[in-house]
Amino acid sequence: MRATAWYEYIAVVFGIASVWFSRKENILVYPVGLVNTTIYVYLSLEGHLLGEAAVNLYYTAMSIYGWVLWSRKDNRKVPILHITRSSYKEWGGQLLFFGCFFTVIFFCLHFLKKEFAPGALPAADAFASASAFTGMWLMARKKLESWYWWIITNIASIPLYFSKGYVFTSFYYLVLLFLAIYGLSSWRQKLQAHAKENSHIGPGVDG
C-alpha cells in the first residue's frame, strides 16, 4: 500500500464513482470514468502491462461512444436509450465478441511477453480484458447483461492485480465487484418497473 502512487488513489476514487453513476443510470458515468481510464492507461504503461493499457484505451474510446448514445434524446427531451435484456441471438454475439478478443489478446501477449510485456499473464490477462471489453460494449448500449460481464471481470481482476503488486487496485476491484452486484439488482428493478408501467399503459391505449 505504501508503494501506491497518489494518482492511483485518484483513479480508484473516480472508478468507484463511475460505477456508482452507472448503477443510477446517470450519464456522469462517462466523464468521471474518463478520468479513471486515462490514469490507468498511464499506470499500465508505466508497469509494462500492455494488456491492461489496451483495456483502458478501449474503455476510453467506449466511454466517448457510450456518452454519445446516452446523450441522445427525442423531441420531448426524453433519453432514447433504455435498459433492455439481450435476446438469445445477442447473447451469441456477446460470446463471439468475448471469444474473438480473448484469442487475439492471448496470442498477442503470449508472443510479445518477453520483449514488451514481461509482467503479463497471457491467459489471465486475456480473460479479464476480453470480459471487460464485452461489459463496456454492452454498458454503452444499456444492456442488463453488461453487469454479468463486469462481475466476471472484477472476480478475475482481484487476484490478477494483486499478483502484479497493485494491491490497492486489487482492493478496488473487490469494491467494484460488490458495486456490480448492486448495479445488476438496481437495473433489474428498473427494468421490471418499466415493464409494469408499460403493461398498465398498454390496455388504456388499446381501448
PETA-V988365 format. One record per pair of residues at least 12 apart in sequence whose ideal C-beta (glycine too) atoms are under 8 Angstrom apart, sorted by the first residue. I is the first residue (numbers start at 0). J is the second residue. D is the distance in Angstrom with one decimal. If there is no record, write none. Layout:
<<I,J,D> <I,J,D>>
This chain:
<<0,166,5.8> <0,167,6.0> <2,164,7.3> <2,166,8.0> <3,165,8.0> <3,166,7.1> <3,167,4.4> <4,42,7.5> <6,38,5.4> <6,41,7.5> <6,42,7.4> <7,38,7.3> <7,42,6.1> <7,165,7.6> <7,167,6.0> <7,168,6.6> <8,167,7.1> <9,34,7.5> <9,38,6.3> <10,34,7.4> <10,35,5.1> <10,38,3.8> <10,39,5.5> <10,42,6.9> <11,35,7.9> <11,167,6.5> <11,168,6.9> <11,171,4.4> <13,31,5.5> <13,32,7.2> <13,34,4.4> <13,35,4.2> <13,38,7.6> <14,32,7.3> <14,35,4.0> <14,39,7.9> <14,171,6.3> <14,175,7.0> <15,171,7.2> <15,174,5.9> <15,175,7.0> <15,178,6.9> <16,31,5.1> <17,29,7.9> <17,31,4.6> <17,32,3.7> <17,35,5.8> <18,149,7.9> <18,175,5.7> <18,178,4.6> <18,179,7.0> <18,182,6.7> <19,178,6.6> <21,138,6.4> <21,182,6.3> <22,178,6.6> <22,181,6.1> <22,182,3.9> <22,185,5.0> <22,186,7.5> <23,185,7.5> <24,82,7.0> <24,141,7.6> <24,186,7.5> <24,189,6.9> <26,66,6.9> <26,69,4.8> <26,70,6.5> <28,65,7.6> <28,69,7.9> <29,62,4.7> <29,63,7.4> <29,65,5.5> <29,66,3.9> <29,69,7.0> <30,66,7.1> <32,58,7.0> <32,62,5.1> <33,59,6.3> <33,62,5.2> <33,63,7.8> <36,55,4.6> <36,56,7.8> <36,58,4.2> <36,59,4.6> <36,62,6.5> <37,55,7.8> <37,59,6.6> <39,51,6.9> <39,55,4.3> <39,58,7.9> <40,52,5.6> <40,55,4.5> <40,56,5.8> <40,59,7.0> <42,165,7.9> <43,55,6.2> <46,118,6.1> <46,163,7.1> <46,165,7.6> <47,115,7.3> <47,116,6.1> <47,117,5.9> <47,118,5.3> <48,116,6.9> <48,118,5.3> <48,119,6.8> <48,124,7.9> <48,163,6.9> <49,107,7.9> <49,108,6.9> <49,111,6.9> <49,115,5.9> <49,116,4.3> <49,119,6.6> <50,104,6.2> <50,108,5.6> <50,116,6.8> <50,119,5.7> <50,124,3.7> <50,125,7.0> <50,127,7.8> <50,128,5.2> <51,124,7.3> <51,128,7.5> <53,104,7.2> <53,128,6.7> <54,127,7.7> <54,128,4.7> <54,131,5.3> <54,132,7.0> <57,131,7.9> <57,132,5.8> <57,135,6.8> <58,131,7.5> <58,135,5.8> <61,135,4.5> <61,136,6.5> <61,138,7.8> <61,139,5.6> <62,135,7.9> <64,139,5.3> <65,135,7.7> <65,138,6.3> <65,139,3.4> <68,80,5.5> <68,139,5.7> <68,140,6.9> <68,141,7.9> <69,139,7.8> <69,141,7.5> <80,140,7.3> <80,141,5.1> <81,141,6.3> <81,193,6.8> <82,141,5.0> <82,142,7.8> <82,143,6.1> <82,186,5.4> <82,189,5.6> <82,190,5.2> <82,193,7.1> <83,141,6.6> <83,142,6.3> <83,143,7.0> <83,190,7.5> <84,142,7.4> <84,143,5.2> <84,144,7.1> <84,190,7.0> <85,137,7.6> <85,142,5.5> <85,143,7.4> <85,144,4.8> <89,142,7.5> <90,144,7.3> <93,133,5.7> <93,137,6.8> <93,144,6.8> <93,148,7.6> <96,132,7.4> <96,133,5.5> <96,136,6.7> <97,129,5.0> <97,130,6.4> <97,132,7.5> <97,133,4.7> <97,148,7.8> <98,129,7.7> <100,125,7.8> <100,128,6.9> <100,129,4.0> <100,132,4.9> <100,133,7.4> <101,125,4.9> <101,126,6.4> <101,128,7.9> <101,129,3.9> <102,125,7.8> <104,124,6.8> <104,125,4.1> <104,128,5.1> <104,129,6.1> <105,121,5.2> <105,122,6.3> <105,124,8.0> <105,125,3.8> <108,121,4.2> <108,124,5.7> <108,125,6.4> <109,121,4.5> <118,163,5.8> <120,159,6.9> <120,162,7.3> <123,155,6.8> <123,159,5.3> <124,159,7.0> <126,155,5.5> <127,152,5.8> <127,155,4.1> <127,156,5.1> <127,159,5.6> <130,148,5.2> <130,151,4.6> <130,152,4.5> <130,155,6.5> <131,148,7.5> <131,149,7.8> <131,152,4.4> <131,156,8.0> <133,148,4.7> <134,146,7.7> <134,148,3.4> <134,149,4.5> <134,151,7.8> <134,152,5.7> <143,183,7.4> <143,186,5.3> <143,187,6.7> <143,190,6.1> <146,179,5.5> <146,180,7.9> <146,182,5.3> <146,183,3.7> <146,186,6.4> <147,183,7.1> <149,175,7.3> <149,179,4.2> <149,182,7.4> <150,176,6.5> <150,179,4.8> <150,180,6.4> <150,183,7.1> <153,172,4.9> <153,173,7.5> <153,175,4.9> <153,176,3.9> <153,179,5.8> <154,176,6.4> <156,169,7.5> <156,172,4.2> <157,169,5.4> <157,172,4.8> <157,173,5.5> <157,176,7.1> <160,172,6.4>>
